[in-house]
Amino acid sequence: MKELTNRQKQVLSFIADYIKKHSYPPTIREIADNYSISVKGAHDHITALRKKGYLKQLDKRPRTMGLTHSRPEDNDLLQIPLLGSVAAGIPILAEENFDGNILLHKSMLRKNKKYFALKVKGDSMSGAGILEDDLAIIEKASTVRNGEIAVAVMEEAVTLKRFYRESTRVKLVSENPAYKPMYSQDIKVLGRLFTIIRSY
């Protein structure tokens, strides 16, 4: 790979450290703000880093850039796809589009399990410590036990609730008394809540 200028090294280091701290890459504006330069100036640095082979850009949306190389301390990081939003309130339409990756150390995850991440919308699970804009890390599963917090599809909407299977239907229960339980005979489970990531 081609040699970097000192500023390009600084920008690359900022991006790598930002990904390590937040589990997703910075926006071009955040890079610009960090160095008190214009958005165009930050964009030019990103373009140069891509051309020199240090960065990859999955598409034109924010937070989709990634490192093409690994530092030794990054070898144990796993990429968890961010697939949109999940309602912790009234069900919302699923946003099944890929929205970048969340990086987690493999020691945080169970072996031989698959995961995806969703951004939480709403406050119906606040009693379980799940708040608006949290990142929910979901362990893929088609069935869950009664009482587990599950991601479920109901009437083409995706929601995060406590799951209870009754004799003829499924009950999805909030952790906020302002929300009534939801009932359905037609629910598809996508997975169980594994952990929550929150940015302060």
C-alpha positions in Angstrom: 0.0 0.0 0.0 1.1 3.6 -0.7 2.7 5.7 2.0 0.4 8.0 3.9 0.9 11.7 4.7 1.0 12.6 8.4 -2.5 14.0 8.3 -3.8 10.8 6.5 -2.2 8.7 9.2 -3.9 10.8 11.8 -7.3 10.5 10.1 -6.8 6.7 9.7 -5.9 6.4 13.3 -9.0 8.5 14.3 -11.3 6.2 12.3 -9.7 3.0 13.7 -10.0 4.3 17.3 -13.5 5.6 16.7 -14.6 2.2 15.4 -12.9 0.5 18.3 -14.7 2.8 20.8 -18.1 3.0 19.3 -18.4 -0.2 17.2 -19.2 1.8 14.1 -17.3 4.2 11.9 -17.5 8.0 12.2 -19.3 10.2 9.6 -17.3 12.5 7.4 -18.7 15.4 9.4 -17.4 13.9 12.6 -14.0 13.6 11.1 -14.1 17.2 9.8 -15.2 18.4 13.3 -12.4 16.5 15.0 -9.7 18.2 12.9 -11.5 21.5 12.5 -11.5 21.2 8.7 -14.2 21.4 6.1 -16.4 18.5 5.2 -14.8 18.6 1.7 -11.3 18.4 3.3 -12.3 15.4 5.3 -13.9 13.8 2.2 -10.7 14.3 0.3 -8.7 12.5 3.1 -11.2 9.6 3.0 -10.9 9.4 -0.8 -7.1 9.4 -0.6 -7.2 6.6 2.0 -9.5 4.5 -0.2 -7.3 5.0 -3.2 -4.2 4.0 -1.2 -6.0 0.9 -0.1 -6.5 1.6 3.6 -10.2 2.1 3.6 -13.2 0.5 1.9 -16.6 2.1 1.4 -19.5 -0.3 1.1 -21.9 2.4 -0.3 -22.6 6.1 -0.2 -24.6 6.0 3.1 -23.1 7.3 6.4 -21.2 4.9 8.6 -20.4 2.3 6.0 -16.6 2.8 5.7 -14.4 0.2 7.0 -10.7 -0.6 7.5 -9.1 -2.9 4.9 -6.3 -4.0 7.2 -6.2 -5.1 10.8 -4.1 -3.9 13.6 -2.9 -6.8 15.9 -5.4 -5.7 18.6 -8.2 -5.8 16.1 -7.8 -9.5 15.1 -10.3 -10.6 17.7 -13.1 -8.2 16.6 -16.1 -9.7 14.9 -18.4 -7.8 12.5 -22.1 -7.8 13.5 -24.4 -6.5 10.8 -26.7 -3.6 11.7 -30.0 -4.3 10.0 -32.1 -1.2 10.8 -34.5 -0.5 13.6 -36.7 -2.4 16.0 -39.7 -1.0 17.9 -39.7 -1.1 21.6 -43.1 0.5 21.6 -45.7 0.4 18.8 -44.5 -2.0 16.1 -42.9 -0.2 13.1 -42.1 -1.4 9.7 -38.9 -3.4 9.5 -35.9 -1.7 7.9 -34.1 -4.8 6.7 -31.5 -2.9 4.9 -27.8 -3.3 5.8 -26.7 -0.3 7.7 -23.0 -1.1 8.4 -21.3 -3.3 11.0 -21.0 -3.2 14.7 -17.5 -4.4 15.9 -17.5 -6.6 19.0 -14.7 -8.5 20.6 -15.3 -12.2 20.2 -15.0 -12.8 24.0 -18.3 -10.9 24.3 -20.2 -13.4 22.1 -21.1 -17.1 22.4 -19.2 -19.4 20.1 -20.9 -20.9 17.1 -23.8 -18.4 17.3 -24.9 -15.9 14.7 -25.8 -12.3 15.6 -27.2 -9.1 14.1 -27.9 -5.7 15.6 -30.9 -3.4 15.6 -31.3 0.2 16.8 -34.1 0.5 19.4 -36.9 2.9 18.9 -39.5 3.7 21.6 -39.6 3.2 25.4 -41.8 0.2 26.0 -38.8 -1.8 27.3 -37.4 0.9 29.6 -38.3 -1.2 32.7 -35.7 -3.8 31.4 -33.1 -1.1 31.0 -33.6 -0.9 27.1 -33.8 2.7 26.0 -34.4 4.7 22.8 -31.3 4.6 20.4 -29.7 1.7 22.2 -28.1 -0.9 19.9 -29.7 -4.3 20.6 -27.4 -7.2 19.8 -29.6 -10.2 18.8 -28.7 -13.8 18.8 -30.4 -15.4 15.8 -33.0 -18.0 16.8 -36.3 -19.2 15.5 -37.6 -20.1 18.9 -37.2 -18.6 22.4 -38.3 -19.6 25.9 -41.2 -18.0 27.7 -40.0 -14.8 29.5 -37.1 -14.2 27.2 -36.8 -10.8 25.4 -37.3 -11.6 21.7 -37.3 -9.8 18.4 -40.5 -10.9 16.6 -42.3 -10.1 13.4 -46.0 -9.4 13.8 -48.1 -8.1 11.0 -45.0 -7.2 8.9 -43.6 -5.1 11.8 -40.6 -5.9 13.9 -40.8 -5.4 17.7 -38.7 -6.2 20.8 -40.8 -7.6 23.7 -40.9 -10.4 26.3 -42.2 -13.5 24.7 -44.9 -15.8 26.1 -46.5 -18.7 24.2 -50.0 -19.4 25.4 -52.2 -22.4 24.3 -53.6 -20.7 21.2 -51.6 -17.5 20.7 -48.4 -15.7 21.6 -48.4 -12.8 24.0 -45.7 -10.0 23.7 -45.3 -8.0 26.9 -43.7 -4.6 27.4 -41.6 -3.5 30.3 -43.5 -0.3 30.6 -47.0 -0.1 32.2 -48.0 2.5 29.6 -48.1 -0.2 27.0 -50.6 -3.1 26.9 -49.6 -6.6 25.9 -49.9 -7.6 22.3 -51.4 -10.9 21.1 -51.2 -12.8 17.9 -51.5 -16.2 16.4 -49.1 -15.4 13.6 -45.7 -14.4 14.9 -42.2 -15.1 13.6 -39.3 -15.1 16.0 -36.0 -13.7 14.6 -33.9 -14.0 17.7 -33.4 -13.3 21.4 -31.8 -10.3 23.0 -28.2 -11.0 23.8 -26.9 -7.6 25.0 -27.4 -3.9 24.7 -24.8 -1.3 23.6 -25.4 2.3 24.6 -23.5 5.5 23.7 -23.5 8.1 26.4 
